[in-house]
Structures are given as structure tokens and as C-alpha cells.
Amino acid sequence: MTARAWEPTKPRVHSIAIELTAFCNQHCDYCYNAWRADGGASIGTPELDVLLARIDRIVSAVSLEHVTITGGEPLACRDVFAVLDHLRARHVRAQMISNASLVTDDIAKKLARHRVLSVLVTLNGPDAELHDAQVGGAHFDATLRGIRSLRAAGVRVEGSIVLTKRNADRIAETLGLFASLGVRKVALSRFSPAGYALAHASELLPTREDVTRALEQAVLAKREHELALFSTMPIPPCAVETSRFPEIDFHDCPIGTPQQEFALGPRGEIRHCALHRDPIGGGAAGGARDVLDPSLDVAAIFAAGDPHRYRAVLPSYCEGCEHATRCGGGCGAAAQWVRGDHADHAVDGSGAAGTAQAPGRDVDPFVDAHTKRRLRVVG
């Protein structure tokens, strides 16, 4: 009998961002949720039995490394701990993205008992004036209390700063605040005009000079406070010379790679990432398809590589660039929201690849601004 190499019975998926609810107690100018304008009322929150059934359908189809619990604000969802219980029973690890302003000592202790991997919390300035101006209300003090409660309960907290035109000169101070709270790992996420944030692109989109100044401050703060810094939104080297900042771990767009984090929306649709507008496998007529649709091949939706060939489509701007295959042209989701032009290969119910929905992919608005062309929002 010929020995056969071990093969996984299910496709491996690095991560899925589960959007528990569309509701959020904040109204951030930089929010990538498309539904933020009405506070999420038009989308709402799925019933618990439906949400758990969606999770089971996915877990049965693919092998998950972990999930990211997000929203909206996940702690505004009454079922958040029931979902964490269910994930633990299915042996799926979970981390969370939260603004932390709803965290109490009791909630922090519950999160500790559920052994969440970490909670990612955003601060967009070192004081209430700057932070609150970007999150739509007086939340700064509550967020600080939430971070302290999480830390006291033994929950790992990671920080995040959304780099905008408003806060680019206050990065060192903000990192210093994180360090004073005991947070030693921080994501530097440059603003992306996706979803609700599209309406604020002109006022928040940083220039290459803004981002360069922010990174220079970040490196000094890293050395002073012994921080671990990484960049979550791609910063193409044609716009900013990232090689100048070896102390920062720069991430490229992970779509189409083994590190991709898909998104499960409140309607049950799967998207390439949380910033993307359109679902995968929308069918010939377009529109979202719930993973509970029995005709949908869920495993095919998540299969890496040929089913969507996302990274094979680059902006014409990137032709001939030696960084193109790694960089991917920056953020395709932002390009889609701003320009309305995005090449995506749909997956039908059988898992077969469809045809390109658009002739090409336009330029990431951050890179576009670097070329000195006028920001022209069309969709």
C-alpha cells in the first residue's frame, strides 16, 4: 500500500472578522463601515441563533486559525459573550476590536475568563479634545478607563492610531499615552477613505509628508518607550520611503495571501476584508448572499488563489514597479470606494470563478494624492 502525504480535510483560513452588530456608540469620521451614517439602524444586529448558525456553517467548511470580533462596537451587542462561548466550544480562538468605552470592571473580567487573545483599542490623540473630535462625542475618558480595566483584569490590550491629517503631528504624544497605560504594541493605521469615511476623505486623508512626519515621531517614541509598532494599512514605497523606518513592521494588503482576514457582515455576506464594499459570490445579479444559503459553496468563497485572483489585478500606475507584486498597489478597497473602479472575480454558488466585473483597479487614493492629482470622489 502506497503511503500518502497528510492533507487537510478543509481549506485553511487565517482569520475572519465577524461583524456582530452594525450599532456603535461612537460616530467616528474615519469609520469604514458603510452603514455608519444612520448609526447602523438600517442594518441592525442578527438574531443569536442566526449568527451562531452562520459561524457553524463557516467552521464546518474551513479550518479557522482565529476570528476577530468586531462591529460596529461588539460590546454593544447583547450576545457578545454567547458568541465567545460558542467559538470556544468550537475550538476557535478570538480577538476583539473595541473602542473600550463600554468596558466596565465586570466586562473586563468576563473577557479575561473567555481568554480573548487581545483587545485592540484606538486612541487618536493624547487628549480629549483631539480624540473626541474624531469619534463623535465625549469618549476619551471612558476609553482610558476601559483600557485600565482590561489591563487590571489581565486582558492583553493592543493599541491603534488612525493616522489622519488632524493628528499626524501628535503621534509621539499619543504613543506616550499608550505606554503610560501599559500598552506596548500599537498599530499605526493610516486613514483609508472607505465606507462612511469616504465623506471625510478631503479633510482627513494625510499627505505623504504627514505620514512621513508621523512615522519619524513613531520611531522616536518606540525607542523611548520600548514599543512594538506595526502598520496595518499598506503604505506603498512609491509614496513613502518605508525603508527609512526599519523599526516599524509594515504590512501589505493580505488579500489573496495566506494571511487574509475575510469579513462576515451582519447580513451574513462574506467580503474580502472589513473595508470592502461588495460581497464575494454575489451572483450574476450582484448583492449579498448569506452563508446560510444552502446553494452557496462556502469553502469555495474562502479558497485562496484562483477563485478571486484579486492580487493579479493592479493599477496601471504600478506597471513596471519592482514592488508591485508585494505591495499590490496599496488599498484596493479604498480605490473602489473613491473611484468606483475595482476588478474582482466573483465566485458563483458552485465555486467557479466568474469574469472580471471591471477592466482594472484604480489607484489607492493615498498614492493618488502623492501624484498630485485632485481627489475626485465618484462613488
C-alpha positions in Angstrom: 0.0 0.0 0.0 1.4 3.4 -1.1 1.9 5.9 1.7 0.1 9.2 1.1 1.1 12.6 2.5 -1.2 14.1 5.0 -3.7 16.6 3.5 -6.0 18.9 5.4 -9.7 17.9 5.0 -10.8 21.6 4.9 -9.2 24.7 3.4 -7.3 26.8 5.9 -8.4 30.4 6.5 -6.2 32.7 8.6 -9.0 34.8 10.1 -12.5 36.2 9.7 -13.7 39.5 11.1 -17.2 38.8 12.5 -19.2 42.0 12.5 -21.6 41.2 15.4 -23.7 44.3 15.1 -23.9 47.4 12.9 -24.6 49.6 16.0 -21.8 51.6 17.6 -21.9 54.2 20.4 -19.3 56.3 18.6 -19.6 58.1 15.3 -16.0 58.2 14.0 -15.2 60.3 11.0 -12.7 57.6 9.8 -15.1 54.6 10.2 -15.0 52.2 7.3 -18.5 50.8 8.0 -20.8 51.8 5.1 -23.8 51.9 7.5 -22.3 54.4 10.0 -24.4 57.4 8.7 -27.6 56.2 10.5 -25.8 54.6 13.4 -26.3 51.1 12.0 -30.1 51.3 12.3 -30.7 50.2 8.7 -28.6 47.0 9.2 -29.2 46.2 12.9 -28.0 43.1 14.7 -28.7 39.5 13.6 -30.6 37.2 15.9 -28.3 35.0 18.0 -29.5 31.7 16.5 -28.9 33.0 13.0 -25.4 34.3 13.9 -24.4 31.0 15.5 -25.7 29.1 12.6 -23.5 31.2 10.3 -20.5 30.6 12.4 -21.2 26.8 12.4 -21.6 26.8 8.6 -18.2 28.5 8.2 -16.4 26.4 10.8 -17.8 23.2 9.1 -16.4 24.4 5.7 -13.0 25.7 6.6 -10.3 25.4 9.2 -10.0 28.7 11.0 -6.9 30.0 12.8 -8.8 32.6 14.7 -11.6 35.2 14.4 -11.7 38.9 15.1 -14.9 40.0 16.9 -15.8 43.5 15.7 -18.8 45.6 14.6 -19.9 48.3 15.0 -19.0 48.1 18.6 -19.0 44.5 19.6 -19.6 45.3 23.3 -22.8 47.0 22.3 -24.1 43.6 21.2 -26.0 41.8 23.9 -24.9 38.4 22.5 -21.2 39.0 22.5 -20.4 36.6 25.4 -22.7 33.9 23.9 -20.8 34.1 20.7 -17.5 33.9 22.6 -18.8 30.8 24.4 -19.8 29.2 21.1 -16.5 29.9 19.5 -14.7 28.4 22.4 -16.8 25.3 22.2 -15.9 25.0 18.5 -12.2 25.4 19.5 -11.8 28.7 17.6 -9.7 31.4 19.2 -11.0 35.0 19.3 -9.6 38.5 19.5 -11.6 41.7 19.6 -11.6 45.3 18.2 -13.4 47.7 20.6 -13.4 51.3 21.4 -13.3 50.2 25.1 -15.6 53.0 26.2 -18.3 50.5 27.3 -15.8 48.3 29.2 -16.5 48.0 33.0 -14.6 46.0 35.5 -17.1 43.2 35.2 -17.0 43.1 31.4 -13.2 43.1 31.6 -13.2 40.1 34.0 -15.6 38.2 31.7 -13.3 38.8 28.7 -10.5 37.5 30.8 -12.4 34.4 31.6 -13.2 33.9 27.9 -9.5 34.1 27.2 -9.7 36.5 24.3 -6.3 36.8 22.6 -6.3 40.6 22.8 -8.5 43.7 22.5 -7.4 46.3 20.0 -8.3 49.8 21.2 -7.9 53.1 19.2 -6.7 56.4 20.6 -6.5 59.2 18.0 -4.8 61.8 20.2 -3.2 62.3 23.6 -6.1 64.4 25.0 -9.9 64.5 24.9 -10.0 67.5 22.5 -8.2 65.8 19.7 -9.5 62.2 20.2 -13.2 63.2 20.8 -13.2 65.5 17.7 -12.7 62.4 15.6 -15.0 59.9 17.3 -18.2 62.0 17.5 -18.6 62.6 21.2 -17.1 62.7 24.7 -15.5 59.2 24.8 -11.8 59.8 25.7 -12.1 59.4 29.4 -14.3 56.3 29.1 -11.8 54.7 26.7 -9.0 55.3 29.1 -11.0 53.7 32.0 -11.8 50.8 29.7 -8.1 50.2 28.9 -7.2 50.3 32.6 -10.0 47.8 33.5 -8.9 45.4 30.7 -5.3 45.6 31.9 -6.2 45.1 35.5 -8.2 42.0 34.6 -5.2 40.6 32.8 -6.6 41.1 29.3 -4.0 41.8 26.6 -4.6 45.3 25.1 -3.1 46.4 21.9 -3.3 50.0 20.7 -4.2 51.6 17.4 -3.8 55.1 16.0 -5.6 56.1 12.8 -3.2 58.5 11.1 -5.1 61.5 9.7 -4.3 65.0 8.6 -5.6 66.1 12.0 -3.3 64.1 14.3 -0.2 63.5 12.3 1.8 65.9 14.5 0.7 64.3 17.8 1.7 60.7 17.2 4.6 60.7 19.7 2.4 62.1 22.5 -0.3 59.5 21.7 2.2 56.7 21.8 3.5 58.0 25.1 -0.1 57.9 26.5 -0.4 54.3 25.4 2.9 53.4 27.0 1.7 55.1 30.3 -1.3 52.8 30.2 0.9 49.7 29.9 0.1 49.2 26.2 3.3 48.2 24.4 2.1 47.1 21.0 0.5 49.7 18.7 -0.8 49.6 15.2 -0.3 52.7 13.0 -3.2 52.6 10.6 -3.2 55.4 8.1 -6.6 56.8 7.2 -8.5 54.9 4.4 -11.5 56.6 2.7 -13.7 53.5 2.8 -17.3 53.3 3.8 -18.6 56.2 5.9 -15.1 57.7 5.9 -15.5 58.5 2.2 -17.4 61.6 3.1 -14.4 62.8 5.1 -11.6 62.0 2.7 -10.7 65.6 1.8 -10.3 66.7 5.4 -8.7 63.5 6.8 -6.6 61.9 4.1 -3.0 62.5 5.1 -0.3 63.6 2.6 2.9 61.7 2.2 4.6 64.5 4.3 2.0 63.9 7.0 2.7 60.2 7.1 6.4 60.7 7.0 6.4 63.1 9.9 4.1 60.7 11.9 6.5 57.8 11.2 9.5 59.8 12.3 7.8 60.6 15.6 6.7 57.0 16.0 10.3 55.7 15.7 11.5 58.1 18.4 8.6 57.1 20.7 9.3 53.4 20.1 12.9 53.9 21.3 11.9 55.9 24.3 9.1 53.6 25.4 10.3 50.3 24.0 7.2 49.8 21.9 6.4 47.3 19.2 4.9 49.2 16.2 3.3 47.9 13.0 1.4 49.4 10.1 -1.9 47.7 9.2 -2.9 49.8 6.2 -0.5 49.4 3.3 1.9 52.3 2.7 3.3 51.9 -0.8 7.0 52.6 -1.0 6.4 54.8 -4.0 4.6 57.3 -1.7 6.7 57.0 1.5 10.2 55.6 1.7 9.3 52.9 4.2 12.9 51.5 4.2 13.8 54.6 6.3 11.9 53.1 9.2 13.1 49.5 9.8 11.9 49.7 13.4 8.3 49.6 12.1 6.7 46.4 10.8 5.0 47.4 7.6 2.2 45.2 6.3 1.0 45.0 2.7 -2.6 44.2 1.7 -3.1 40.5 2.7 -5.9 39.8 0.3 -5.1 36.7 -1.8 -2.4 35.6 0.6 -2.4 33.0 3.4 -2.7 35.9 5.9 -6.0 37.2 4.5 -8.7 38.2 7.0 -12.1 38.0 5.4 -15.2 39.7 6.9 -18.6 38.2 7.8 -21.2 41.0 7.7 -24.3 41.4 9.8 -26.3 40.2 6.8 -24.3 37.0 6.5 -22.3 38.1 3.5 -18.6 37.4 3.1 -16.3 40.2 1.9 -12.6 40.2 1.1 -11.9 42.3 4.2 -13.8 44.6 6.5 -13.1 47.7 4.3 -14.6 46.1 1.1 -17.9 47.2 -0.2 -19.1 44.2 -2.2 -19.6 40.6 -1.1 -17.8 37.7 -2.7 -20.1 35.3 -4.5 -22.9 37.9 -5.1 -24.0 36.0 -8.2 -24.8 37.4 -11.6 -27.3 39.9 -10.3 -25.0 41.1 -7.5 -26.0 41.7 -3.9 -25.2 39.9 -0.7 -25.6 36.1 -0.3 -26.0 34.8 3.2 -23.6 32.0 4.1 -26.7 30.1 5.2 -27.9 29.9 1.6 -27.8 26.1 1.0 -26.8 26.6 -2.6 -23.6 28.5 -1.7 -20.3 26.6 -1.7 -18.8 28.3 1.4 -15.4 26.6 1.1 -15.1 28.0 -2.4 -15.7 31.5 -1.2 -12.7 31.3 1.1 -10.3 29.3 -1.1 -7.2 31.3 -1.6 -5.7 32.0 -5.1 -7.6 31.3 -8.3 -11.2 31.8 -7.2 -10.8 35.6 -7.0 -7.3 36.3 -8.3 -7.5 39.6 -6.5 -3.8 40.3 -6.4 -3.4 39.6 -10.1 -5.1 42.9 -11.0 -3.0 46.0 -10.4 -3.5 49.7 -11.2 -1.8 50.7 -14.4 0.1 53.2 -12.3 2.0 50.2 -10.9 3.2 48.7 -14.2 6.9 48.0 -14.2 7.4 48.7 -10.5 9.6 46.2 -8.8 7.4 46.4 -5.6 4.1 45.8 -7.5 3.6 42.1 -6.7 4.4 42.5 -3.0 2.7 46.0 -2.5 -0.4 45.2 -4.5 -0.9 48.9 -5.4 -1.9 49.8 -1.9 -5.5 49.5 -0.7 -7.8 48.2 -3.4 -10.9 48.7 -1.1 -10.2 52.4 -0.8 -9.7 52.7 -4.5 -13.0 51.0 -5.1 -14.9 53.4 -2.7 -13.3 56.5 -4.1 -13.1 55.8 -7.8 -15.8 53.2 -8.2 -13.4 51.1 -10.2 -12.3 47.7 -9.0 -11.5 44.4 -10.7 -12.9 41.5 -8.7 -13.6 37.9 -9.9 -16.8 36.7 -8.5 -17.4 33.2 -7.2 -20.7 31.7 -8.0 -22.6 29.1 -5.9 -20.6 26.2 -7.3 -17.3 27.9 -6.5 -16.4 28.6 -10.1 -14.6 31.8 -10.9 -16.6 34.4 -12.7 -15.5 37.1 -15.1 -13.9 40.4 -14.2 -16.5 43.0 -13.1 -14.4 45.9 -14.1 -11.5 46.5 -16.6 -8.9 47.3 -14.0 -8.1 48.6 -10.5 -7.7 52.3 -9.9 -5.1 53.9 -7.7 -5.2 53.9 -3.9 -6.2 57.5 -3.0 -3.2 57.9 -0.8 -0.9 57.1 -3.7 -3.1 59.1 -6.0 -2.6 62.2 -3.8 1.1 61.6 -3.9 0.9 62.0 -7.7 -0.6 65.5 -7.1 -3.9 64.7 -8.9 -7.0 66.2 -7.5 -9.0 63.9 -5.2 -12.2 63.1 -7.3 -14.8 61.1 -5.5 -17.1 59.4 -7.9 -18.8 56.6 -5.9 
